[in-house]
Amino acid sequence: MLEHRSSHALPRYRVGAIWMLVAAGAVAPAQAQSSAWSGVAALGSQLVDRGVAITPPGPILQGAGTWSLPEGWSVGASASAQLRTPRRIVETLAQVARSWSLSSDWQVQSNLLYYHYPRHGQARTYDRTELGVGWIYRDVLTLGLSATHLNDYGGQRPRGAADVGLRWPVARQLSITASAGVAQELVPPRGSDYDRRNHYYYGHLGLTWTEGPWRVDLAHIMSNRDKLRFQPDVSPWVATVSWAF
């Protein structure tokens, strides 16, 4: 597994989503000497993305892989399935990223992501393409900006989001994590439109424990977003156990 310089503090803390582990591989090539494959397997309690529940609470099986080049390019993909129904893929993601070292302390990463949801239910509304850029200070602070376009929801201009993430070590293997962000609604709530002010705030407080290839994340989720009728509730606590290889 490549060195995860930013694996604990990414531009967007997607709680319970293996994306945060895949994206970490996109920053590491700045220090790698040759192309390399890396992967992650994880078990989470729920997928939560920017304060929005992607799945109902319950065990989620996840897998991801990344191919990284020493020039800073990387390609990654991941898939997540509900453990109670393993054949039902709830989310797939593909990413192309480029990272640069600005100094010994700062790195910048740009990425293009494609999200795909099963062709059933209302989740398919959120199939989307996203362009983002993030600035990483050591392994402590991240800042991120992104613009998102929904692929199947016509008449929508790109929607923006901004995020900040923090990881503070408190022991050799234990860190406190936190994040905060603001995002424009991808789909306007019933009775509103995109010409009106339409955004919400979200964040988390949590703990991360790491030991070799193992990592455990526990996060308390906060969001003032109004839940849409067809979406599941966000659990106040989300946990993920992952193994990198």
Order of alpha helices (4+ residues) and beta strands (2+ residues): alpha-beta-beta-beta-beta-beta-beta-beta-beta-beta-beta-beta-beta-beta-beta
